[in-house]
């Protein structure tokens, strides 16, 4: 999988549950889909992991009985080369080689460039690596 093809999209799914024309309940959900192929897709509903089949069902209900709209994506600023280099070095010192494997494991997606990680993702990877060795969490090098 090419990491540049991995995407995360969030949708608002709204629909009514009706019985004999009467509205019993109104559902309003945030559905987040991450991945670029059926083998790698994961989904969350209102922040909780769900099965992809359930995500498809909710999508279909919203499309047929309500609204289904994409929520604008917020831009993620990558950490860049300087901070990625420092992260590579630190992960190497901790015994994780260049760090791609541990980053992929922690973030649950293929990571082919540490420079493309967000600051939050990079800190999560470093915190995990330190935690595995019972070391205090270190902060990232400032940009």
N, C-alpha and C positions, 0 to 999 in steps of 0.2 A: 504494500500500500504506500502510496506517495502521500506524505503528510500534508502537502499543499492542497490535496483533494479532500482531506478530512474537514468536514464542516459541522458547525453547530447552528441549528436554526430553532427559534422559539416562536410558537404560535399561540394565539388566543382562540380557544374553542368554546363557543357558547351555543347552548341548545336547551330546549324545554322538554321535560318529560311530561307527556300528556296521557289522559285516559278519557275516552269519549269526548274529546274536544276541550276538556278542562285541563289547565296547567297544574300539575301536581308539584313540580319542582323545576327550578331553573338552574342549570349547570353552567359554571363559568370557570374554565381551567386554563392553566398555562402548560403547554405541552412542548417539551424540548427534545429534539431529535439530534443525535450526534453520530457521525459516521459517513462513510462514502460508498458502502456496498452492504448488501443484506447480511454478509458475514460479520460486519463490524458495527452495525447500527445498535445503538443503545437509546433508551428513551426514559424520560422522567415526566411525571405528571404532578404538577404543583410541588416540584422539588423532590419527589419520592420516585425511586426507580420502579419502572413497570416493564412488563413484557412488550415486545414490539407488536405482537398481535393485538394487545389491548390498545396500544397507541393507534393502530390502524382502525380499530373499531370506533374509538372516540373521534378520530378524524372523519370517518364516514358519517357518523351521527351528526357532527357539526355541519358537514357539507350538505346533508340532506334536510336537516331540521333546524338549522340555525345559521351561525356564521363561523367562518374559519379564516383567520387573518394572520399574516406574518407580522411579527413585531420587529421593528427596525433593529438591526444589529448594532451593537456598540463596538467601536474600534478598539482593538487590543494593541497596545504598544509593546513591541518586542524588546527584550533586554539589550540586544545588540551584541556586537563582537567583543567589546572590552569586558563586559560582565560575563558573557558566555565563556570567554577564555579563562577568567577567574574561576568560574563554576567548573569547567573541565579540570583545571588544576586541583581544585579542592576535592572533587569527586575521585580523581586519581589518587590523591593522598589518602583518601578513605578506603581505597581498594576497589573502586568501581570503574577502573579503566577510564575510558573517555566519557562515560556517563550516559550514553544513549540508551543502554539496556535498562538501567535503573530508572531513568526518566520515563521510558516507555511503560515500564511496570507501574510506577506510581501514578502516572497520568492516564493509564488505561487507553493509550493510543500510541502509534508508532511515532517516535521522535527521531528525526534525522538531522536536526539542527538545534542546538541549545540556544543559539542567538535568536531564534524565532519564538522562544518561549516568552510568555508574559512574566512580569516580576513575581506575581503570585504563584504561577506554576513553578518557576525556578526556585523560589523559596520553599515550596512544598517538597520538591525533589531533594534539596539540600537538607531540610529538616528531617525527612525520612532517612536519608543516608546517615546523618549524625545519630539519629535515634536508634538505628539498627546496631550501632556500636556503643550505645549508652553514653554518648557524648552530648554536651549541651549544644543546642541549636545555634548555628552561626548565621549572621546576616550576610546578604550579598554585598559585593563590592559596589559602591555607588557609581552611577553612570558618569 
